[in-house]
Amino acid sequence: MSTTPTSPEPSEHGPGPTPGQRSFVLVMDRLRHAGSLLTAPPKRPRALLADSPRAWVRRLPHLVALALVAILLPVTAHLLTNHYAIGIGLATLLAVAQAGPLLLAVTRPLRAWGIIAVADVTGAVAAIGSTGSRPAPWTPTIIIGYLALCVALSQREGRRTLGAVWLATLVATAVLTEYNSPGSHSTSAVTIALSGGVLLLGALVKERREAQHRLAEQETINEAERSHRTLLEERARIARELHDVVAHHMSVITVQADSAAYRLSDLSPETVREFESIAAGARESLGEMRRLLSVLRSEDAAGERVPQPGLDRLRQLADATVRAGVPVVLSLPEITLVKFLTRLSPVVELSAYRIVQEALANVVRHAPGARTEVLISTDGDHLTVVVVNRPAPRRAVPLELGSTGHGLTGMAERVRLVGGTLDVGPLPDGGFRVAARLPVAEPRGTTAPPPEPSPTSTANPEEHRSTWPSA
């Protein structure tokens, strides 16, 4: 059994396909493709402009379609009856079929196009026998309704479907034009040009709107990824800083366990072996921590040799900020601080220093020259850190107009790490406030000293305040 190929193929015993045959095969393929696009099942019904946040915009397509149907339906029936000599019954049916589906075009424009196309062709064929100078093959009402339908199609369908629609319009117009009555005014060129222009312009508008929507979505995704990356970077930096604190405690455990056999007398062999096991586990943990630190450290980061700063470095930090042009007033309870630091957790102390450092850096960047107050106080159970800056002088220009968000993210992570609370935000006078309350973990066997009055509640605040003049 032999089969007939869709297109002639060249063989050894005969000539290849002629140019006319190749053109015919190409045209048939394009028509089949256009037919598949036009007969494809409709997409999920969704009204035009349904994504608009404004209610009146979402209702606009329905109102326009209803207005067009209300106008075109009686006008079409009157036009076909009085100017094209079509019976009132058929004219009414054609008017309903040509104008009514515009309501369907709001949600299913391609299906509405199929109904209106058949009705328009039927109306054009019914009006062929009319004589006189009448617009043909398409009446003015057909052109208006069809252009409105093209607008709906261009906002819902893709380029290939729109191309197939315009190709079908071109073929139908060309065929019907051959049967125009003598003396009639041809509307073929107007229909082809306007329908093509509306489809093209509508497609460009839709693609531009979709591109803007995708760009907005990508910017939202990028912002979320940037915030997540900032958070991870801050957590890695905090973890690198805490390595020294934890390593110190692990080293103390190792030394105590190793020296227990020499410091304590009358230890049983089982107790000595237990201490040796504790020391071995502590040394192994230190090794694992060093490997963890090498993972957290970036490739270009050099190893830090300087001990982690504490609250005793706040005066140096304030001096450096003053040299940067920001007058700083540091309120630090000296006597209370000396007693308090003996039981202050190194993690809390490091977190408090970094919070003050980040807050002062933000003042230098965004409000240069603004008077800033730093208050450190404690009630025995909590350490309170408050940094308040006043509005910057009018002549001052911020060094940075934008913000990466690292400072506030780092503060929040450090406070969360120790189980404290953070309150940040602008002040009514245009300044900014950062307030952190950090719990203090007391070592076992110690008693909390009585709460000392904070600097703000003393009778003579100047006794606990060191002031740096503006540079």
C-alpha positions in Angstrom: 0.0 0.0 0.0 1.3 3.4 -0.9 0.5 6.7 0.7 0.4 10.1 -0.9 2.8 12.6 0.8 1.4 16.0 1.7 4.0 17.7 -0.5 5.8 16.4 -3.6 9.3 15.2 -2.9 12.1 15.2 -5.4 13.1 11.7 -6.5 15.7 10.0 -8.7 13.0 9.3 -11.4 11.2 12.7 -11.6 11.5 16.4 -11.1 11.1 18.1 -7.8 8.1 20.2 -6.7 7.4 23.3 -8.7 7.4 26.8 -7.0 3.6 26.8 -7.4 3.2 23.5 -5.6 5.5 24.7 -2.8 3.5 27.9 -2.4 0.3 26.0 -2.3 1.6 23.6 0.4 2.9 26.6 2.4 -0.5 28.4 2.2 -2.4 25.2 3.3 -0.1 24.7 6.2 -0.7 28.3 7.3 -4.4 28.0 6.9 -4.4 24.7 9.0 -2.4 26.5 11.7 -4.8 29.4 11.7 -7.8 27.1 11.9 -6.2 25.3 14.9 -5.7 28.7 16.7 -9.3 29.8 16.0 -10.8 26.5 17.1 -8.7 26.1 20.2 -10.7 25.7 23.4 -11.2 29.1 25.2 -9.0 30.0 28.1 -10.4 30.4 31.6 -13.0 33.1 31.4 -11.7 36.3 33.0 -13.0 39.7 32.2 -10.9 42.4 30.6 -9.1 44.7 33.1 -10.1 42.3 35.9 -6.7 42.8 37.6 -7.1 46.5 38.0 -7.2 47.6 41.7 -9.9 50.2 40.9 -13.5 49.0 40.9 -14.7 51.4 38.2 -11.9 50.3 35.8 -13.0 46.6 36.3 -16.6 47.5 35.4 -15.6 49.6 32.4 -15.5 46.8 29.8 -19.0 45.6 30.8 -20.4 49.1 30.6 -18.8 49.8 27.2 -20.0 46.5 25.8 -23.5 47.1 27.1 -23.5 50.6 25.6 -22.4 49.3 22.2 -25.0 46.6 22.2 -27.7 49.1 23.1 -26.7 51.4 20.3 -25.8 49.0 17.5 -28.7 46.6 17.9 -31.5 49.0 16.8 -29.3 50.9 14.4 -28.3 47.7 12.6 -31.9 46.5 12.3 -33.0 49.8 11.0 -30.1 50.0 8.5 -30.6 46.6 7.1 -34.3 47.0 6.7 -34.5 50.5 5.2 -31.2 50.7 3.2 -30.4 47.1 2.2 -34.0 45.8 1.6 -33.7 43.0 4.1 -36.9 41.7 5.8 -37.5 43.0 9.4 -37.3 39.4 10.8 -34.0 38.6 9.2 -32.6 42.0 9.9 -33.5 41.7 13.6 -31.8 38.3 13.8 -28.7 39.6 12.1 -28.6 42.6 14.4 -28.8 40.4 17.5 -26.1 38.1 16.1 -23.8 40.9 15.1 -24.1 43.1 18.3 -25.1 40.7 21.1 -21.9 38.7 21.3 -20.0 41.9 22.2 -21.2 41.2 25.8 -19.5 37.8 25.5 -16.3 39.4 24.2 -15.6 40.9 27.7 -14.7 37.4 29.0 -14.4 35.2 25.8 -13.4 37.4 22.9 -12.3 34.6 20.6 -15.6 32.7 20.9 -17.5 36.0 20.4 -15.4 36.6 17.3 -16.5 33.2 15.8 -20.2 34.1 16.3 -19.8 37.7 15.0 -17.8 36.7 12.0 -20.4 34.2 10.8 -23.2 36.9 11.4 -21.2 39.6 9.6 -20.6 37.3 6.6 -24.2 36.3 6.5 -25.4 39.9 6.6 -23.0 40.9 3.8 -24.2 38.0 1.7 -27.9 39.0 2.4 -27.1 42.6 1.3 -25.5 41.7 -2.0 -28.7 42.1 -4.0 -29.3 45.7 -2.8 -28.8 48.4 -5.4 -27.6 52.0 -5.1 -24.6 53.6 -3.5 -24.4 51.6 -0.4 -21.3 50.7 1.7 -20.4 47.1 0.8 -19.5 44.4 1.6 -19.4 45.6 5.3 -22.0 48.0 6.7 -20.9 50.8 9.0 -22.4 49.1 12.0 -20.5 45.9 11.2 -17.2 47.9 11.0 -17.8 49.6 14.3 -18.8 46.4 16.2 -15.9 44.5 14.6 -13.3 47.1 15.6 -14.6 46.9 19.2 -14.2 43.2 19.0 -10.7 43.5 17.7 -9.8 45.6 20.8 -11.0 42.9 23.1 -9.2 40.2 21.1 -5.9 42.2 21.2 -6.0 42.4 25.0 -6.5 38.6 25.5 -5.0 36.6 22.6 -1.4 36.2 21.4 0.2 37.4 18.2 -0.4 34.2 16.2 -4.1 34.2 17.0 -4.4 37.8 16.1 -2.6 37.2 12.9 -5.0 34.3 12.1 -8.0 36.6 12.8 -6.7 39.3 10.5 -5.9 36.7 7.8 -9.5 35.4 8.0 -10.8 39.0 7.8 -8.6 39.6 4.7 -9.8 36.5 2.9 -13.5 37.1 3.7 -13.2 40.7 2.6 -11.5 39.8 -0.6 -14.0 37.2 -1.5 -17.1 39.3 -0.7 -15.7 42.3 -2.5 -15.9 40.4 -5.8 -19.7 40.4 -5.5 -20.3 44.0 -4.7 -23.1 45.6 -6.6 -22.3 48.2 -9.2 -22.2 51.7 -7.8 -21.7 50.6 -4.1 -19.0 52.2 -2.0 -16.4 49.6 -1.1 -15.4 49.3 2.6 -12.8 46.6 2.0 -9.7 48.7 2.3 -11.0 50.6 5.4 -12.0 47.4 7.1 -8.7 45.6 6.4 -6.6 48.6 7.4 -8.5 49.5 10.6 -8.8 46.0 11.9 -5.1 45.3 11.3 -4.2 48.6 12.9 -6.4 48.0 16.0 -5.1 44.5 16.4 -1.5 45.6 16.1 -1.8 48.6 18.4 -3.8 46.6 21.0 -1.2 43.8 21.0 1.6 46.3 21.5 -0.2 47.9 24.4 -0.9 44.5 26.0 2.7 43.4 25.6 4.0 46.7 27.1 1.6 46.3 30.1 2.7 42.7 30.6 6.4 43.7 30.4 5.8 46.3 33.1 4.0 43.8 35.3 6.8 41.3 34.9 9.4 44.0 35.7 7.4 45.0 38.8 7.3 41.3 39.9 11.0 40.9 39.3 11.8 44.0 41.3 9.7 42.6 44.2 11.5 39.3 44.0 14.8 41.0 43.8 14.0 43.1 46.9 12.9 40.0 48.8 16.1 38.2 47.8 18.2 41.3 48.7 16.6 41.4 52.1 17.1 37.7 52.7 20.7 38.0 51.6 21.3 40.9 53.9 19.8 38.9 56.8 22.1 36.0 56.0 25.1 38.2 55.8 24.4 39.8 59.1 23.8 36.4 60.8 27.1 35.1 59.4 28.9 38.2 60.6 27.4 37.9 64.1 28.3 34.2 64.2 31.9 35.0 63.3 32.0 37.6 66.1 30.5 35.1 68.6 33.2 32.6 67.8 35.7 34.3 70.1 33.2 34.5 72.9 32.3 30.8 72.7 35.9 29.7 72.1 36.9 31.5 75.3 34.4 29.5 77.4 35.4 26.2 75.7 39.1 26.9 76.4 38.3 27.5 80.0 36.4 24.2 80.2 39.4 22.4 78.6 41.9 23.9 81.0 39.8 23.2 84.0 39.2 19.6 82.9 42.9 19.0 82.1 44.1 20.5 85.4 41.5 18.9 87.7 43.8 15.9 88.4 46.5 18.2 89.7 44.3 20.7 91.5 42.0 18.3 93.3 43.1 15.5 95.5 41.7 12.0 96.2 40.1 11.7 92.7 39.1 8.2 91.8 40.3 6.8 88.5 36.8 7.0 87.1 36.6 10.7 87.9 40.0 11.3 86.3 38.9 9.5 83.1 35.6 11.6 83.2 37.6 14.8 83.3 39.8 13.6 80.5 36.8 12.8 78.4 35.4 16.3 79.1 38.7 17.9 78.0 38.8 15.8 74.8 35.3 16.7 73.9 36.0 20.4 74.5 39.1 20.3 72.3 37.2 18.5 69.6 34.4 21.1 69.8 37.0 23.9 69.4 38.3 22.2 66.3 34.8 22.0 64.9 34.2 25.6 65.7 37.4 26.6 63.8 36.2 24.7 60.8 32.7 26.3 61.1 34.4 29.7 61.2 36.3 29.0 58.0 33.0 28.3 56.3 31.3 31.4 57.6 34.2 33.7 56.6 34.2 35.0 53.1 37.1 34.4 50.7 38.4 38.0 50.9 38.0 38.3 54.7 41.1 38.3 56.8 41.3 36.7 60.1 40.6 39.1 63.0 43.3 39.3 65.6 41.8 42.1 67.7 39.6 41.0 70.7 35.9 41.7 70.4 34.9 45.2 71.7 32.8 45.8 74.7 31.2 48.7 76.6 34.6 49.9 77.7 35.2 50.9 74.1 32.2 53.2 73.9 34.2 56.3 74.7 36.6 55.6 71.9 33.7 55.1 69.6 32.1 58.4 70.6 35.5 60.2 70.1 35.7 58.8 66.5 32.1 59.9 65.8 32.8 63.4 67.0 35.8 63.6 64.7 33.4 62.7 61.9 31.4 65.8 62.6 28.6 64.5 64.8 28.4 66.0 68.4 27.8 63.0 70.7 26.7 63.1 74.4 27.5 59.8 76.2 25.6 59.1 79.4 27.4 56.2 81.1 27.0 55.3 84.8 30.6 54.6 85.8 30.1 53.1 89.2 27.2 51.0 88.2 29.0 49.9 85.1 32.0 48.6 87.0 29.9 46.5 89.3 27.7 45.4 86.4 30.4 44.3 84.0 31.5 41.7 86.5 28.5 39.6 85.6 27.5 40.9 82.2 27.4 38.2 79.5 30.1 38.8 76.8 27.4 38.2 74.1 25.2 40.9 75.6 28.1 43.3 75.9 29.2 42.8 72.3 25.6 43.2 71.1 25.2 46.5 73.0 28.5 47.8 71.5 27.5 46.9 68.0 24.0 48.4 68.4 25.6 51.8 69.4 28.1 51.5 66.6 25.5 50.9 63.9 23.3 53.7 65.3 26.1 56.2 65.2 27.1 55.1 61.7 23.6 55.7 60.5 23.7 59.2 62.0 26.9 59.9 60.2 25.6 58.6 56.9 22.0 60.0 56.9 22.0 63.0 59.4 25.6 64.4 59.4 26.0 67.1 62.1 22.9 66.1 64.1 23.3 66.2 67.9 23.2 62.6 69.2 22.7 61.2 72.7 23.8 57.7 73.8 22.4 56.5 77.1 23.5 53.2 78.8 21.7 52.1 81.9 20.8 49.0 83.9 18.4 47.9 86.5 20.3 44.8 87.4 18.3 42.4 85.2 18.4 44.3 81.9 20.8 46.5 80.0 19.1 49.4 78.2 20.8 51.0 75.2 19.2 54.2 73.8 20.6 56.3 70.9 18.7 59.4 69.9 19.7 61.9 67.2 18.1 65.3 66.7 17.3 66.6 63.2 20.3 67.4 61.0 21.1 71.0 60.3 19.4 72.4 57.2 22.7 73.0 55.5 23.8 69.4 56.0 23.5 67.0 53.0 23.1 63.3 53.7 26.2 61.3 52.7 23.9 58.5 51.5 20.4 59.0 49.9 19.6 55.3 50.0 20.0 52.5 52.6 21.1 48.9 52.3 19.3 48.0 55.4 22.3 46.2 57.0 22.3 48.4 60.1 18.8 47.8 61.3 18.9 44.2 60.2 22.1 43.7 62.3 20.5 45.3 65.3 17.4 43.2 65.1 19.4 40.0 64.8 21.7 40.8 67.7 18.7 41.7 70.0 16.9 38.5 68.9 20.0 36.5 69.6 20.0 37.4 73.3 16.2 37.5 73.7 15.8 41.2 74.0 13.5 43.8 72.5 14.3 46.6 69.9 12.4 49.7 69.2 13.4 51.9 66.3 11.7 54.7 64.5 11.5 58.4 63.6 10.7 61.1 66.2 8.1 63.8 65.7 10.7 66.5 65.4 12.5 64.8 62.6 15.1 62.9 64.6 15.5 59.1 65.0 15.5 56.8 68.0 17.0 53.4 68.6 16.2 51.7 71.9 17.3 48.2 72.9 16.6 46.3 76.1 18.9 43.3 76.6 18.4 40.7 79.4 21.4 39.9 81.5 22.3 36.3 82.3 23.8 36.0 85.8 26.4 33.4 86.6 25.5 30.9 89.2 26.3 31.7 92.8 26.2 35.5 92.4 23.6 37.9 93.7 22.3 40.8 91.8 23.4 44.2 93.2 20.7 46.6 94.1 19.4 48.6 91.2 21.3 51.8 90.6 19.4 55.0 89.5 19.7 55.6 85.8 21.4 58.8 84.6 18.2 60.3 83.5 16.7 60.0 87.0 19.6 61.3 89.1 19.5 64.6 90.8 22.7 65.7 89.1 22.9 64.0 85.7 26.2 65.8 84.9 28.0 63.5 87.4 27.4 60.6 85.1 27.7 62.3 81.7 30.7 62.9 79.5 30.1 65.4 76.8 32.1 65.8 73.6 31.7 69.2 71.9 31.0 69.4 68.2 34.0 69.1 66.0 
